[in-house]
Amino acid sequence: MAFEYAVVLTGGIATGKSTVAKIFKEYGFEIIDADKIAHEMLDLHHKKIEELFGSKYVENKKVIRKQLGSLIFGDEKEKKRLEALLHPLIFSEIEHRATREDKFKNPYLIDIPLFFETNRYPIKESIVIYVPKVLQLERLIKRDNSSKEEAQARIDAQMDIEEKKQRATYLIDNQGDMKILQQVCAKVKDKIIANYKEK
């Protein structure tokens, strides 16, 4: 069965998932990245994207993600069409990689930004990267150079970070500096390894 040794890495937008993933990679954890797989699937199925949304979203057999993102962000119907194509493909690829990782009998992370929203993956344990909403908004504006309204709309499109916090198996509070984050990650890493040794 896939996902036996999987731990999901999730959290809200601009909470620091990429940084935490890098730290865990340094600890020797394998990281399966759902966003990277989504990008691979988009390019792999660029013909289908062209059929569904038009040729202006594809250039040199690569999907122009920013343009496609703008289309689906403002249109629920188009978003659902894209998800109907992508989600099964992403799930299948993640399941394939997870099955391969399970053979090593070591815990590994699957970075799934919308883990709680999609409710698609039968994984029991999760790490949630948490920052309060005010700080999340501040970081997103700074990171993407977006307006307050744009940033807030993107945050509102996801499940409330406080709700994710409640559902976490392991919580990583990322309000401090890098040194504090590394200390918190080290504690979570030790807990995960201890838990999986008991399996």
BELWO-V899738 format. One record per backbone hydrogen bond with DSSP energy under -1.0 kcal/mol. CO is the residue of the C=O (numbers start at 1). NH is the residue of the N-H. E is the energy in kcal/mol with one decimal. If there is no record, write none. Layout:
BEGIN
CO/NH/E
CO/NH/E
END
This chain:
BEGIN
5/108/-1.8
7/110/-2.1
8/127/-3.7
9/112/-1.8
10/129/-2.5
12/15/-1.1
16/20/-2.1
17/21/-2.8
18/22/-2.1
19/23/-2.0
20/24/-2.5
21/25/-2.1
22/26/-1.9
23/27/-1.1
24/29/-2.3
25/28/-1.3
30/109/-2.5
32/111/-2.8
33/37/-2.1
34/38/-2.4
35/39/-2.1
36/40/-2.3
37/41/-2.7
38/42/-2.2
39/43/-2.1
40/44/-2.5
41/45/-2.1
43/46/-1.3
45/49/-1.8
46/50/-2.2
47/51/-2.3
48/52/-2.6
49/53/-3.0
50/54/-1.8
54/57/-1.4
55/58/-1.8
57/64/-3.2
59/62/-1.5
62/59/-3.1
63/65/-1.5
64/68/-2.3
65/69/-3.0
66/70/-2.0
67/71/-1.7
68/72/-2.5
69/73/-2.1
70/74/-1.0
75/79/-2.3
76/80/-2.2
77/81/-1.7
78/82/-2.2
79/83/-2.6
80/84/-2.3
81/85/-1.2
82/86/-3.1
83/87/-2.2
86/90/-2.8
87/91/-2.7
88/92/-2.3
89/93/-2.0
90/94/-2.7
91/95/-2.9
92/96/-2.0
93/97/-2.3
94/98/-2.7
95/99/-2.4
96/100/-1.5
97/101/-2.1
98/102/-2.7
101/104/-1.8
102/105/-1.6
108/7/-2.1
109/32/-2.9
110/9/-2.6
111/34/-2.4
112/115/-1.5
114/118/-2.5
115/119/-1.6
121/123/-2.1
125/8/-2.6
126/169/-1.5
126/170/-2.7
127/10/-2.8
128/172/-2.8
130/174/-3.0
132/136/-2.4
133/137/-2.5
134/138/-2.0
135/139/-2.7
136/140/-2.2
137/141/-2.4
138/142/-2.0
139/143/-3.0
140/144/-2.5
141/145/-1.0
147/151/-2.5
148/152/-2.5
149/153/-2.3
150/154/-1.9
151/155/-2.0
152/156/-2.8
153/157/-1.1
155/158/-1.5
160/164/-1.9
161/165/-2.2
162/166/-1.6
163/167/-1.2
170/128/-2.6
172/130/-3.0
177/181/-2.3
178/182/-2.5
179/183/-1.7
180/184/-2.4
181/185/-2.7
182/186/-2.1
183/187/-1.7
184/188/-2.2
185/189/-2.9
186/190/-2.1
187/191/-2.0
188/192/-2.6
189/193/-2.5
190/194/-2.3
191/195/-2.6
192/196/-2.3
193/197/-1.5
END
